[in-house]
Amino acid sequence: MQHIHYKNNELYCENVAVKKIAERFGTPVYIYSQQAFIDRYKELKNAFTKITPLICYSVKACSNVAILRLLVKQGAGLDIVSGGELFRAARAKCPMARVVFAGVGKTPDEVSAAIRHKILFFNVESEPELARINAVARSLRRTVNIALRLNPDVESHTHHYITTAKKENKFGIDFASARRIFARQGKYPNVRIKGIHLHVGSQLTRVSPFVNALKKTMAFIDSLGTLCSIDTINIGGGVGIVYDQERTLSLKEYAAGIERIIVPRGYDLILEPGRFIAGNSGIFVTEVQYVKKTTGKRFLIVDGAMNDLVRPTLYQAYHEIVPVTKRRGRKALVYDIVGPICESGDFFAKKRKVQEMHPDELLALKSAGAYGFSMSSNYNSRGRAAEVLVSGTRAHPIRSREEYATLLKGEILPTHLK
Ligand SMILES: Cc1ncc(COP(=O)(O)O)c(C=O)c1O
């Protein structure tokens, strides 16, 4: 996280002190480095030397429209999974010819909106979905491009909640069913099967699952002969990042492994990175409220909670936690770092050694840019955190803290209860 660093014992995001951002916008707050997003996007793009992939940033990772606009301005497309994300893509002025739409449960309204917007591809996850897209396209007198999302049944060596290409997962289409779909594609004249989509899993730290999935897929394509006339392979997202001490994959090997298979066949390539671009581009900053000692335990109770950042409790995820101000002479102590929500699952870390902390002092959870804010909720009627985008010496608010009135927006008091 080179754009998030210490200067004279103060944590900075680019050239702005994190404590100044906290003073100005309050806590809890998500803080993102603009340059980190740009660097990660370019790093991935430049790893490919023989092909120019279309990088469709996965909106779900961090979906603030300012972040989307930033990446779209760099040339990125977007990977969406809902009508809401389509709406965000439009607001971010993403050219729709750079939008791909995945997800197992697209509704008729979502399909219709995406067809009207003329997106690049639907990534189709089942034959009933294909039939639905065909029917909606016919009613709109259109023919649309789709990529079949295959489930190649490969091991991805990641947390079992984020594997997506094993046969027991709900995602994608097994080879036998995909073969049947190709064989009767004539039944669906308003769709053209122009691509194959894969997404092997998330937070992958090896190249082999990507290559294995591609190899199995190429053998499958070959076995289809003239039934298959695709021109695009979408390899999905999944490139892992460093949260702790883990070794991640080499981007160079990742790109070379994909190119070796794709380039000789002349396919276009689409990638859908989320975590790789956003994960280490953001931090989550929270203020200590209380230090609570019980027999044998010391808790830091902070103002952020599982509604703000659910990854630790949902995935047993590790986030490095550091003081925003390093204070000389303070020893390190072991704490459970927890939020105020009425759930034992409301924790950020257990038995974690950090500098001795006192009330009103700030902690930063690193690597919080992906699946942080975007997975947050209003549980316990907590307004969601503010988001701030730092660019050089300037901190731009990109989402204000939710107020109490926002919590009730959309709720209706029936007349008999007034
Ligand atoms: C279809 C698809 N593409 C891309 C992504 C982004 O994955 P990651 O953030 O691991 O790159 C996901 C994540 O769930 C996904 O389901």
PDBQT file of the ligand as one rigid body, heavy atoms in Angstrom, charges set to zero:
ROOT
HETATM    1  C1  LIG A 501     -18.414 -12.967 -12.095  1.00  0.00    +0.000 C 
HETATM    2  C2  LIG A 501     -17.453 -12.239 -11.235  1.00  0.00    +0.000 A 
HETATM    3  N1  LIG A 501     -16.493 -11.497 -11.822  1.00  0.00    +0.000 NA
HETATM    4  C3  LIG A 501     -15.600 -10.801 -11.101  1.00  0.00    +0.000 A 
HETATM    5  C4  LIG A 501     -15.622 -10.816  -9.726  1.00  0.00    +0.000 A 
HETATM    6  C5  LIG A 501     -14.597 -10.022  -8.967  1.00  0.00    +0.000 C 
HETATM    7  O1  LIG A 501     -13.793 -10.854  -8.246  1.00  0.00    +0.000 OA
HETATM    8  P1  LIG A 501     -12.472 -10.320  -7.532  1.00  0.00    +0.000 P 
HETATM    9  O2  LIG A 501     -12.860  -9.184  -6.681  1.00  0.00    +0.000 OA
HETATM   10  O3  LIG A 501     -11.988 -11.482  -6.761  1.00  0.00    +0.000 OA
HETATM   11  O4  LIG A 501     -11.525  -9.912  -8.606  1.00  0.00    +0.000 OA
HETATM   12  C6  LIG A 501     -16.581 -11.590  -9.059  1.00  0.00    +0.000 A 
HETATM   13  C7  LIG A 501     -16.611 -11.648  -7.597  1.00  0.00    +0.000 C 
HETATM   14  O5  LIG A 501     -17.415 -12.239  -6.967  1.00  0.00    +0.000 OA
HETATM   15  C8  LIG A 501     -17.522 -12.323  -9.838  1.00  0.00    +0.000 A 
HETATM   16  O6  LIG A 501     -18.461 -13.061  -9.262  1.00  0.00    +0.000 OA
ENDROOT
TORSDOF 0
